[in-house]
């Protein structure tokens, strides 16, 4: 279907070049249609971007829900660490365009679409917070400790995501930093669990 081809080409171009640097000519070049053909599906580049953003968010929220559903029988520390590794692998090893798009737009949204992009990203962030809070709460923690766990882990994850964006493709560097940081994080949070 042409709409899906247009969106896929746009996604790949937005990831590599950015929204601002991507032209409609760039988008049509890889799928072999004329630029005028885009207008039968989308009003302009902004409409393509917003459609891509909505599709990516839907997939990423489904990823979050599927991941946590698959971890129901796993310990808290293993679930959290598995999520970190999953993001690392998707970004570095699987070259996941949707994840790269989401992160690029979250940290560097298009200037003219900042408001819309940030509002959309908040939907993803809210879904992640909800899933993490449900996870922490499932271990019969007090509301306060579950909230602290969710917030502290989310900030830990944010640090990893920033590292992925700016470190390039050095998995060894990521693994070294992740291993050390995780050990310190989990030791600290384990002490908090004992106080609860």
MODELLER restraints for C-alpha pairs under 7 A, 6 or more apart:
rsr = mdl.restraints
at = mdl.atoms
rsr.add(forms.Gaussian(group=physical.xy_distance, feature=features.Distance(at['CA:3:A'], at['CA:41:A']), mean=6.55, stdev=0.5))
rsr.add(forms.Gaussian(group=physical.xy_distance, feature=features.Distance(at['CA:5:A'], at['CA:31:A']), mean=6.75, stdev=0.5))
rsr.add(forms.Gaussian(group=physical.xy_distance, feature=features.Distance(at['CA:6:A'], at['CA:27:A']), mean=6.67, stdev=0.5))
rsr.add(forms.Gaussian(group=physical.xy_distance, feature=features.Distance(at['CA:7:A'], at['CA:48:A']), mean=6.63, stdev=0.5))
rsr.add(forms.Gaussian(group=physical.xy_distance, feature=features.Distance(at['CA:7:A'], at['CA:52:A']), mean=5.88, stdev=0.5))
rsr.add(forms.Gaussian(group=physical.xy_distance, feature=features.Distance(at['CA:9:A'], at['CA:27:A']), mean=5.37, stdev=0.5))
rsr.add(forms.Gaussian(group=physical.xy_distance, feature=features.Distance(at['CA:9:A'], at['CA:30:A']), mean=6.65, stdev=0.5))
rsr.add(forms.Gaussian(group=physical.xy_distance, feature=features.Distance(at['CA:10:A'], at['CA:27:A']), mean=5.29, stdev=0.5))
rsr.add(forms.Gaussian(group=physical.xy_distance, feature=features.Distance(at['CA:11:A'], at['CA:52:A']), mean=6.55, stdev=0.5))
rsr.add(forms.Gaussian(group=physical.xy_distance, feature=features.Distance(at['CA:12:A'], at['CA:97:A']), mean=6.52, stdev=0.5))
rsr.add(forms.Gaussian(group=physical.xy_distance, feature=features.Distance(at['CA:13:A'], at['CA:22:A']), mean=6.13, stdev=0.5))
rsr.add(forms.Gaussian(group=physical.xy_distance, feature=features.Distance(at['CA:13:A'], at['CA:27:A']), mean=6.89, stdev=0.5))
rsr.add(forms.Gaussian(group=physical.xy_distance, feature=features.Distance(at['CA:14:A'], at['CA:22:A']), mean=6.27, stdev=0.5))
rsr.add(forms.Gaussian(group=physical.xy_distance, feature=features.Distance(at['CA:15:A'], at['CA:97:A']), mean=6.86, stdev=0.5))
rsr.add(forms.Gaussian(group=physical.xy_distance, feature=features.Distance(at['CA:15:A'], at['CA:100:A']), mean=6.43, stdev=0.5))
rsr.add(forms.Gaussian(group=physical.xy_distance, feature=features.Distance(at['CA:15:A'], at['CA:101:A']), mean=5.27, stdev=0.5))
rsr.add(forms.Gaussian(group=physical.xy_distance, feature=features.Distance(at['CA:19:A'], at['CA:110:A']), mean=6.19, stdev=0.5))
rsr.add(forms.Gaussian(group=physical.xy_distance, feature=features.Distance(at['CA:20:A'], at['CA:110:A']), mean=6.68, stdev=0.5))
rsr.add(forms.Gaussian(group=physical.xy_distance, feature=features.Distance(at['CA:24:A'], at['CA:35:A']), mean=6.55, stdev=0.5))
rsr.add(forms.Gaussian(group=physical.xy_distance, feature=features.Distance(at['CA:24:A'], at['CA:45:A']), mean=6.71, stdev=0.5))
rsr.add(forms.Gaussian(group=physical.xy_distance, feature=features.Distance(at['CA:25:A'], at['CA:35:A']), mean=6.23, stdev=0.5))
rsr.add(forms.Gaussian(group=physical.xy_distance, feature=features.Distance(at['CA:28:A'], at['CA:34:A']), mean=6.43, stdev=0.5))
rsr.add(forms.Gaussian(group=physical.xy_distance, feature=features.Distance(at['CA:28:A'], at['CA:35:A']), mean=6.04, stdev=0.5))
rsr.add(forms.Gaussian(group=physical.xy_distance, feature=features.Distance(at['CA:42:A'], at['CA:48:A']), mean=6.18, stdev=0.5))
rsr.add(forms.Gaussian(group=physical.xy_distance, feature=features.Distance(at['CA:56:A'], at['CA:98:A']), mean=5.73, stdev=0.5))
rsr.add(forms.Gaussian(group=physical.xy_distance, feature=features.Distance(at['CA:57:A'], at['CA:124:A']), mean=6.34, stdev=0.5))
rsr.add(forms.Gaussian(group=physical.xy_distance, feature=features.Distance(at['CA:61:A'], at['CA:124:A']), mean=6.09, stdev=0.5))
rsr.add(forms.Gaussian(group=physical.xy_distance, feature=features.Distance(at['CA:61:A'], at['CA:127:A']), mean=6.45, stdev=0.5))
rsr.add(forms.Gaussian(group=physical.xy_distance, feature=features.Distance(at['CA:64:A'], at['CA:128:A']), mean=6.61, stdev=0.5))
rsr.add(forms.Gaussian(group=physical.xy_distance, feature=features.Distance(at['CA:71:A'], at['CA:79:A']), mean=6.18, stdev=0.5))
rsr.add(forms.Gaussian(group=physical.xy_distance, feature=features.Distance(at['CA:84:A'], at['CA:157:A']), mean=6.71, stdev=0.5))
rsr.add(forms.Gaussian(group=physical.xy_distance, feature=features.Distance(at['CA:90:A'], at['CA:96:A']), mean=5.37, stdev=0.5))
rsr.add(forms.Gaussian(group=physical.xy_distance, feature=features.Distance(at['CA:91:A'], at['CA:99:A']), mean=6.72, stdev=0.5))
rsr.add(forms.Gaussian(group=physical.xy_distance, feature=features.Distance(at['CA:91:A'], at['CA:100:A']), mean=6.63, stdev=0.5))
rsr.add(forms.Gaussian(group=physical.xy_distance, feature=features.Distance(at['CA:92:A'], at['CA:169:A']), mean=5.97, stdev=0.5))
rsr.add(forms.Gaussian(group=physical.xy_distance, feature=features.Distance(at['CA:105:A'], at['CA:117:A']), mean=6.92, stdev=0.5))
rsr.add(forms.Gaussian(group=physical.xy_distance, feature=features.Distance(at['CA:106:A'], at['CA:118:A']), mean=6.60, stdev=0.5))
rsr.add(forms.Gaussian(group=physical.xy_distance, feature=features.Distance(at['CA:106:A'], at['CA:121:A']), mean=6.28, stdev=0.5))
rsr.add(forms.Gaussian(group=physical.xy_distance, feature=features.Distance(at['CA:109:A'], at['CA:117:A']), mean=6.29, stdev=0.5))
rsr.add(forms.Gaussian(group=physical.xy_distance, feature=features.Distance(at['CA:129:A'], at['CA:150:A']), mean=6.65, stdev=0.5))
rsr.add(forms.Gaussian(group=physical.xy_distance, feature=features.Distance(at['CA:132:A'], at['CA:150:A']), mean=5.43, stdev=0.5))
rsr.add(forms.Gaussian(group=physical.xy_distance, feature=features.Distance(at['CA:133:A'], at['CA:146:A']), mean=6.18, stdev=0.5))
rsr.add(forms.Gaussian(group=physical.xy_distance, feature=features.Distance(at['CA:133:A'], at['CA:147:A']), mean=6.39, stdev=0.5))
rsr.add(forms.Gaussian(group=physical.xy_distance, feature=features.Distance(at['CA:133:A'], at['CA:150:A']), mean=5.39, stdev=0.5))
rsr.add(forms.Gaussian(group=physical.xy_distance, feature=features.Distance(at['CA:136:A'], at['CA:146:A']), mean=5.01, stdev=0.5))
rsr.add(forms.Gaussian(group=physical.xy_distance, feature=features.Distance(at['CA:136:A'], at['CA:149:A']), mean=6.62, stdev=0.5))
rsr.add(forms.Gaussian(group=physical.xy_distance, feature=features.Distance(at['CA:136:A'], at['CA:150:A']), mean=6.82, stdev=0.5))
rsr.add(forms.Gaussian(group=physical.xy_distance, feature=features.Distance(at['CA:137:A'], at['CA:146:A']), mean=5.46, stdev=0.5))
rsr.add(forms.Gaussian(group=physical.xy_distance, feature=features.Distance(at['CA:142:A'], at['CA:196:A']), mean=6.90, stdev=0.5))
